[in-house]
Amino acid sequence: MINTIHNNVIISIQGSQIIPDFGEPERVELITPGRLTREGGDYLLTYRESELTGLEGTTTTLRVEGPRVTLSRVGEVCSHMVFEQGRNHLSYYETGEGPLTVGVSACRVRSALTDEGGSIEVDYQIEMDQLFSGRNHIKVQVSALKS
């Protein structure tokens, strides 16, 4: 039997991207409502992107499965990325110019989620055509909505 919970939450996301030879890191911060769901032992965190992130019209889901975090986006932008510390994964990313396959190598993946909230942190590198393209860091804080 699958145990399922659904909680409305507030999600605070801080992200940074460092691209070699492009100066200062690009940073983005977003606070948005979302939904935290538990299916068995996995947690799913779902929210709608905004104009601020450049992904308006897209729904993002982070699935935490033990030591692995999967990011899926559907809508105006589609992508699927798997983050697993010490492992490389090929991931799909749809751009306005067409789809790309990119290599994702997670340096660190941490998750501390409960039914009431918690945090997810992912530090990873992206490779295109087997060349280092950038390093990204995402920190997500999840808080239950107060009744």
HELIX and SHEET records of a PDB file:
HELIX    1   1 GLU A   51  THR A   53  5                                   3    
SHEET    1   A11 THR A   4  ILE A  18  0                                        
SHEET    2   A11 GLU A  26  GLU A  39 -1                                        
SHEET    3   A11 ASP A  42  ARG A  48 -1                                        
SHEET    4   A11 THR A  58  GLU A  65 -1                                        
SHEET    5   A11 ARG A  68  GLY A  75 -1                                        
SHEET    6   A11 SER A  79  GLU A  84 -1                                        
SHEET    7   A11 ASN A  88  THR A  95 -1                                        
SHEET    8   A11 GLY A  98  THR A 114 -1                                        
SHEET    9   A11 GLY A 117  MET A 128 -1                                        
SHEET   10   A11 LEU A 131  ALA A 144 -1                                        
SHEET   11   A11 THR A   4  ILE A  18 -1                                        
END                                                                             
